[in-house]
Amino acid sequence: MVATEVLVPGSAGLEITVVTVVLLAVAGFAAGWVDAVVGGGGLIQLPALLLVPGISPVQALATNKVGSIMGTTVSATTYYRAVHPDMRTALPMALTALIAAIGGARTAVLLPADALKPIVVVVLIGVAVYTMIRPQLGAYDNLRWSGHRHTVTAMLWGMVIGFYDGILGPGTGSFLVIALVAGLGYSFLPATAITKIVNLATNAGALMLFIPTGAVVWTLGLVIGVTNICGAYVGARMAVARGSRFVRIAFLCVVGALILTLGWDVLTE
């Protein structure tokens, strides 16, 4: 077995094998695809990074953000060209989300993320049930407000979910989608397009804190980043081609996976 040592600032280095790199590359592609369609790629990518021998949770979180921001940049660009999302909603929402993500990351030091998991599970169950009993939800645009009220509401959602992304993270994309669909009245496809822009901002906010601390394992981050880009491009193209119904089904699948994953964590703590 071929192994290479990666020197990580603040540690004695990680022992990374070829098999590890291949598995992370596959995980990065799958995460990019899922994240581009509806969000939730962290469910695949972060656990894969945590399996790397010797890696700390902080290094895994930071490295995950590198892969995610690379893939999200591609999916956001693809959606922008094909769907033309409402930037008057996306940009203010992204700005508040970025600022709130930084605040959430700082708060995470004081408040254990595990304390939030039971609440998140309950909210996700409510989101899944609400989406299933309303089959027409997100089938077409039906904006609830216009003008400043619409913008302010979008910014408030961005602030709340951005803070959550900074302090915990799993399901951020799904929460953004449901906020845009159920909260603001977008259909699933344009909601996902706006979500990618906001997600780009929250990832950038987290990296503003992680990079100066030397927590990023750049070798692994670039590996999952390249394959995440490939998966993100394929996923975004597929979502654009198949429309809101396809995104709705993928959304319910990802929310179901989130409920099972976080629910298991709560039960086994």
C-alpha positions, 0 to 999 in steps of 0.5 A: 500500500502506497502512503504519503505523509501530509504535513498539517500545521499544528499537528504531527502530520496525517498518514494518507493512503491511495485508498483513502484518497480514492474514497474521498474523491468518490465521496466528493463527487457524490456530495457535489451532486447531492448538494447541487440538486438540493443541498445536504452534500455534507452528509456524505463528505464530512463523515468520509473525512472523519474516517481519515486516520488521525484527522481532528473534527475541526480539521474535517470541518474546515477541509469539508468547507474547502471542497464544498465551496469549490463545488458550490461555486460551479453549481451556483454559476451553472444555475445562474446561467440556466435559471437566472435566479432573482439576485435581488433576493439572493445577494441580500440573503447571502450577505446576512447569511455570511455575517451570521455564519461567522457569528455561529462559528464563534458561538460554536466554541461556547455552545455544544453543537450536540445541544441543538441536534434534538431540536433540528431533528424535530424541525426536519420531521415537521419540514418533511411532513409539511412538504409531503402533505402539500404536493403542490408546494414548490410546483410554481412561483407564488411569491408572498410579498414584493418590494422591501418586505420580500427582501427583509424577509429573505435577509432574516431567513438568511441570518437564521440559517447562516447562524445555524450553518456556522454553529452546526451545519448539516442540512443547511441547503435543505433549510434554505430551500424550504425557507425559499419555497414555503417561506417566500413562495418560490418553486423548487428549481429557482429556490435551489438556484438561490440557495447555491449563492447563499451557500457559497456565502456561508461556506466563505464565512466559515473559511474566513475563520478556519483558514487563519487557524491552519485547520484546513488539510489542503491536500484532502481539500483539493482532492474532494474539491475537484471531484465535488466540482464534477458532481456539482456540475452534473447535479446542477445540469440534471436539476435544470433539465428535470425541473422542480418535481425532480428537485422536490423528490430529491429534497424529501430524500435528503431530508429523510436521510438527515432525520435518520442521521441526526436522529441516530446521533441523538439516540446514541449519544 
